[in-house]
Amino acid sequence: MLGSKPRVHLYILPCASQQVSTMCDRGASNHSEMTDFILAGFRVRPELHILLFLLFLFVYAMILLGNVGMMAIIKTDPRLNTPMYFFLGNLSFIDLFYSSVIAPKAIINFWSESKSISFAGCVAQLFLFALFIVTEGFLLAAMAYDRFIAICNPLLYSVQMSTRLCTQLVAGSYFCGCISSVIQTSMTFTLSFCASRAVDHFYCDSRPLQRLSCSDLFIHRMISFSLSCIIILPTIIVIIVSYMYIVSTVLKIHSTEGRKKAFSTCSSHLGVVSVLYGAVFFMYLTPDRFPELSKVASLCYSLVTPMLNPLIYSLRNKDVQEALKKLLEKKNISL
């Protein structure tokens, strides 16, 4: 085409179903260099925007309060200087940051008329979210292994779960998350996008972006599915095998109190794993036929799980409760 290319802005509209559902022209040229995307968000009536705004704001405030508080408690109490709480502190850090990649922009878009996100902002959002969510999956597997050693080999726990090994497990989790994020982001943004830039989601994710592409997605989807399997299946196997050994060991404990204590230390972790992996499995390992359900699943692991994690681990953990009481008593004395 002769002349300069028109600048196309993507506007994220609550009721952008027509824009999102518009079929791409296969003969269209590659518009990947255009600057703005539109985050369509939730297809709800405009009067519900204020309710969603308040809901997202409340959830994000709880995420900030809970995860920052958890990290502060673990950092300040010497009794929590153990591998389990080292992993838990990193989990709170990850939850805080990957929810912060999504929530602020989603909250702003409930008030913004344009609801646009720049191309660079969309790339950064997808990269950072993929980095932290994959890292959390590997970290949860490391936490399951930690519980396995603590319950099945308690006499060797301090030797096997050394500071060096814990650091290596966390660093390895971040490394796997980074590699996965680089692959996923580069694959997504090398696609040829159609004229429509309305992303049918409340943040930039690979599947909604694929729907805007004019490229042949068969190979891309096969690689994405394989990558998801490589990430999810090994971590799930580690978690399942670890808990099979844990259950077998706990059932051999004769005292009811001993069984109760052993199960209580693991039930919180299992709850977090169930919510996160259930939502991720639905989002990335099932056919992309239900965009609205995908948004609900995304809410589970992007905002609900980071909000619940501190509550689950604190309400069912006596050590954290005692550390919190001690910290609050110090604050009262200083006042």
Secondary structure by P-SEA (a helix, b strand, c coil): ccccccbbbbbbcccccccccccccccccccccccbbbcccccccccaaaaaaaaaaaaaaaaaaaaaaaaaaaacccccccaaaaaaaaaaaaaaaaaaaccaaaaaaaccccccccaaaaaaaaaaaaaaaaaaaaaaaaaaaaaaaaccccccccccccaaaaaaaaaaaaaaaaaaaaaaaaaaaacccccccccccccccaaaaaaaccccaaaaaaaaaaaaaaccaaaaaaaaaaaaaaaaaaaacccaaaaaaaaaacaaaaaaaaaaaaaaaaccccccccaaaaaaaaaacccccccaaaaaaaaacaaaaaaaaaaaaaaaaac
